[in-house]
Structures are given as structure tokens and as C-alpha cells.
Amino acid sequence: MVSRKNEVVLVCAMIGTVLAFLAADGLDAPPGIASSVLVFVGAILPMVINNYLDASSDS
């Protein structure tokens, strides 16, 4: 059984990978922008979403 947190991280990592690829190849953005998109969407955003969902389920 996969936990909700793992599902959120997996979905965000997949979306982040696609967006980073599109930023790098589709928009010809510099490598730093594509890397930043991947870090934000793939790592920071899942933490924010999980913290929000944990806080809303506690109340």
C-alpha cells in the first residue's frame, strides 16, 4: 500500500521532470532555470502540499 505522502512526491517528481524538460528544450531556458523548476516542483512543492494536508487533517 502506497501512502498519500509517497503519491504526492511521485506525482510532483514526474510533473517536475516534464516541466524541467520542457523548460530546457521547449523554451530554450538556461540550465539553471530548468534545474530550479525541477527542484521547486519535485522537492519543495511536495513538502508544502504534504504539510498543508497534514495540518488540515489534524483539525
N, C-alpha and C positions, 0 to 999 in steps of 0.2 A: 504494500500500500504506500503510495507516494503522498507525502504531506503537502499541505497547502503552500507552505513556505518554499518547498522544492519546486512546486509547479510554477510559482511566481518567478523564481530565479531562472528556471529553464526557459519560460516564455520570454522574459526580458532579455536573456542572453541571446536567444535566437533573433529577436527583433533588433537588438543592438548590433549583432553581426551583419544582418541585412542592411541596416541603416548605415553602418560604417562602410560597407562595400559600396553602397550607392553613393555615399558622400565622396569616397575616394575615386571611383571610376565614373559614376554618372555625372557628378557635379564638378569633377576635377579639383576638388578641395585639397589643400595641403595635407600631408600625412598627419600632422598634429591635430587637425580638425577631425579627421576620421578616427583617430585614436581617442580623442576626447569624447566623441559620440559613443564609441564602444564602452569606454569606462563609465560614462554617465548612465547610459541606458542599461548596460549589462551588469553594473555593480552597485551604483548609488541608488538608482531608481527602485530596484527590488527591496533594498533596505528600507526606503521610505514607505513603500507600499506595505511591506510586512509590519512595520511599526504602526502604521495607521490601522491596519486590520486588527492587530493585536490590541490596540487601545480601544477600538470601537467594540470589540467582542468582550472586553472586560467590563464595560459599563452597561 
